[in-house]
């Protein structure tokens, strides 16, 4: 059984690779720079080096594969990341058809069901449509807000501030990407027939105020959720080197989703995963904050 894996160095894809290897599978990893793969992983995987924006590479890389783990990478320093996301989706659909891939598992996001108006999430919505049109057995996982997004907020968290453009009382699913990777790997190993959309919602829906309280307890400091404007977020992102178009797309991922939005896939036993925000904060975020302070 050959399982092809995109984004094998990402927060989700790296966990997919690890679980597949531990299950005795030798996955084919599609990667631009193999040097980013851990040295201990290289002997355990088949490496296909190339860019997902290169349709020829993608078509060749998928030949002989039965299943594909597809996560569309986001590059915030390019002129128009949404354009690139749609282009990669087009390439993926063409390659799936050409290679006769039996099953595709796609990573998407809560909010993709809106189809438009949610910034870069719109790219994932378009990818859902592109892959569905191939006729392959497609499993789409719509996931909650990644805990790892907090790594981009270390400076403000150090000052006791959790910034958001959403109302601090808005509740939404928060999830550890490692848990998403484990769900994805389990489904790839088990297989499925037909097409479906499922959710990976983490252990609980949290408001930003609740998340701030959890983070404060774990980080040993008072943390408060503070709402900022779209413009403030975009200017901060641009100052960090993000393109203007990308900054607008990132901001709309939050403000483009209505305050009363309810995910199409409800929270239930299957959509809930075990890792709590508190566990993640103690185990990963606290160390990252301490190390960044030393630097």
N, C-alpha and C positions, 0 to 999 in steps of 0.2 A: 504494500500500500504506500503510494507516494502522496504526501501532503505538502503542498507548497505554502510557504508562509511569507507574507510581506511584513514590513516594519519589524524585523526580528530583533532590532536593538531598542525598540520602543517600550514604553511602560507595560503595554498589554502584550505585544508580540514577543517580547523576550520571555515572558512567563509561559506563553503558548509553546515556544520552542523547548523550554526546560521540561514542561510536563510531557510533551510528546517524546522527548529523548528518554525521560525516566520510564515511559511506558514501552520502551523498546523500539520506537519508530525513529527512522533517520529522515528528518524533514528536509525539504529543499528550501533553503532560505534565499529570498530575493533581496539583495542588499546593494546599495551604491558603493559603500566602502567596507570591505570585509575586515579591515583593521579595527573597526569599531566592535566587532564581535569578540567576546572574551576568548582568550587563547584556549581555554579548556573546552570550549564549545566547538571549535573548528573541526577536530577529528570526528565529531559526532553528527555532523550535518553535511548536506550537499550544498555547496555555495554556487549561486547564480548571481554574478555581478553585473549590475546595470541600473538604469533609471526607469522608474515607472512611467515617466513621460515619453519613453522610447517604446513605441508599440512593437517594433521588431524584436527588441529584447524581451518584452513581456510575452509575446507569442512563443518565442523559442523556449523561454524559461518554463513555460507551463506544459510543454509537450510531455506526454506520458504521465502527467499527474492526474490523480483521481479526485482530489479535493483541494480547495484553495481557501486559505484564511486571508481575507482581504480587509485591510485597514488603510484608509486613505491618509497619507501623511500630510501634515500641515506645515507649510513653510511661510513664516510671517515676514521674512525679509525680501520676498519676491514682490514684483509690482502688483500682481492681482492673484492672491492665493485661491480665491473662489474659481477663477478661470482654470487654474492648474488642477484643482480638485475635479472639476467636470471633465477636463481633458484626460486625466488618469482614469476616471470612470469609463470613458469611451474606450480607452485602450484595454482596460480590464474586460469589458464586455466583448470586444472583438477577439481578444485572446482566449476567453472562455469558450466562445463559439468555435474558434479555429482548433483548439486543443481538445474539444469535447469533454470539458470538465464536468464530472457528474454532480458535484456538490460544491457550493460556495457558501462560506460563512462570512458575513459582512459585519463589521463593527460600525454602528451608527449611534445616534444620540436621541435622547428624549428631546422632543421639539421638532424632529424631522417630519413628524406627521402633519405639521402645519404647512409644509411644502414651500413656503416662501415667507420672507420677512424676518427670518431669524439669523441673519448674518451668515457666517461660515457654516452653520448647521444646514443652510440651504444646499450647500455642496453635497452633504451627506444624503439629503433628501433626493437630490438628482441622481446620486450614485445608486440609491435604492431602486429607482426607476430603471436606470441603465442595466443593472444586473438582473432585475426581474424580467426584462425584455429578452434575455438570452434563453429563457425557458429551462434553465438548469434548476436543480433542487436548491433553493436559496433559503438560508436561515439568516435573518437579520436580527442582530442584538442591539436594541436601543438602550443606551446606557445613561446612567445618571451623571452628576457632576463629579469629576475625578478629584480624589483627595490630592493627587500630585500637582494640581493647579496651584496649591498653596505654596509650593516651592518658589513660585514666581512672586510671592508676596512677603518674602522673608524680611525685607527692609521695613515694611509697614508693621508686620507682626512684632518685630523687635521694639517698635514704638508703642505696642499695645493696640494696634488698629487693624481690623479686618475690613478692607474696603470692598464695596459692591455698588453696582449701579442699580441693583434691584432693591425694592423695599426690604429692610432688614427682617421684617416679619414674614416674608415670603418663604414658604416651605417647599422643599424639592428633594428628590433623592440624591444622596451623596454616596459615592462608591469608591472602593480601592481598585485601581486598574489590575492589580495582581489577581483579585477575585474574578474580574472579567476574563482574564487570560485562562484561569482554571475552568471556568464555565465553557469557554470557547474550545479549549483542548478536549474537554470531556465529550462535547458534542461531536467534534471532528473524529474522535476515536470511536464513538458509538455509531455514527452515521445517522441519517434520517432520509425520509422520502417526502417529496412535495415541498411546498414553500410556506414559510411562516415568519411572523415577526414576534419576537419575544423581548422581554425586558430584563435588564440587570440593574437593580435599583439599590444595591447596598443593603445594610441592615435596617435603615430608618430614614424617613424624610425629616430633614432638619431645616429650620429657619436659619438665617445668617446670625441672628441673635443667639440662638441655641448653639450654633457652631462656634461662635466667639467664646461662649461660656466653657464649652468643652476644651477648646484650644488653650484658654487661660489656665485651666486646671492642669493640663498636661505640660504646658510650657513654664509654669511657675510664675506667671505674671498676669495682671489684669488685661484682658483683651475685650475691646468693644467693637461691634459692627457699626461702620460708618458708611452712609450712603453718599456716593459722589455722583457727579453728572457724567453723561456720555462724553462731553467735551473734555472734562478733566481726565477721564480714563484714556481717551484717544491721545491727548497731549502727552501723558505719561508714557504711553506705549511708543509713540513716535520718538520721544526723547531717549527711549531704550533701543532704538534702531529698527523698530517695526515700521513697515511702509504705511503710508496714509490710508490706502485702500484696505490693507489688512487690519489696521487699527479700527476702522469703521466697522469692518466685519466682525471683529472680536466683540466690540461694544454691543452690536446688535444681537449677539448670541444670548444676551441677557434681556436687554430692553425690548427686543423684538418678540419676546414671549409674554403674553398677557398675564397679569397678576393672578387671574382666576384660572389659569391653564391647568388642566388635569391630564396627565399622560394617557395616551390611548391604551397602553397596556397597564393594567392595575397591579398594585403590589400584592403579591401572594407568596406562597411557600417557594415556588420555583424562581421567582424574580428577586427574592431577597438573598443576600450573601452575607457571610459572617463577620468580616473585619469591620470593627467600629472605627469612627473617627478618633476616638480617644486612644485606641490601640495604635493606630497609624501615627498619631501625634507623638505618643511616647516612644514608639519604636523607630520612627524615621524623621519626622519633622523636627523634633527636639535636637537631635544630633546635627541635622543640617543647619539649624539656627546657630548652634554653638560653634560649628566649624566656620560658618560665614563670619561670625564675630571675630574669631581668631585671625582670619584672613584680613 
